[in-house]
Amino acid sequence: MNQYRSSNKPKSAKKPASSLQKQYLLKEYAEQTLGSGNLRLAVHLPDGEDLNEWLAVNTVDFFNQINMLYGTITEFCTPQDCPVMSAGSKYEYHWKDEGQFKKPARVSAPVYVDHLMSWVQSQLDNEAIFPSKIGVEFPSNFKSVINAIFRRLFRVYAHIYVIHFSVVVSLGEEAHLNTSFKHFILFVKEFQLIENKELAPLADLIDSLLAQAKN
């Protein structure tokens, strides 16, 4: 099993102790800096650490966060309520992958998110992309894979904010959502993971969050 596997999947094999320790220490550092309340500090690459390792650990963390956040509103995000994956009338997302959907397909939001989460999990489980063995290097295209993952994960945030924010408020989850998204955007900006045009559906919110982070 890959060391970057999402926590919502069962563990099936032991990993090298040193590999586990490395992942644990990076995650512990991230949690400590998040606990300080300084999200800008929390996204910085720790001194002496490998950039790809830092990107990998945080990718898993955001993947799990978004999985949980979307899970809180799934009963309100149905094929009937959300027949297409969108972030308002201007922004519609069609699913494409290397399997069943070789051409962009218009699918409902829950189907899109299900495919998206399965696709991300498949990337995390791929030893050629997220190596778990000591001494095995990350692939040369690792940053482009990370960019693609973050670009797609952003679309889930965008859908939740634009389509389901009233539900999030009614559930009392808005503070959790806002903190998670602020952390996500600061990380995206720190490592230039998503082009600005892709962030357009939430541009005003992003500008507001970034302004808050400067204070």
Buried (B, 14 or more C-beta within 10 A) or exposed (E): BBBBBBEEEEEEEEBEEEBEEBBEEBBEBBEEBBEEEEBBEBBBBEEEBBEBBBBBBBBBBBBEBBBBBBEBBEEBBEEEEBEBBBBEEEBEBEBEBEEEEEEEBEBBBBBBBBBBBEBBBEBBBBEEBBBBEEEEEBBEEBBEBBBBBBBBBBBBBBBBBBBBBEBBEEBEBBEBBBBBBBBBBBBBBBBEBBEEEBBBBBEEBBEEBBEEBEE
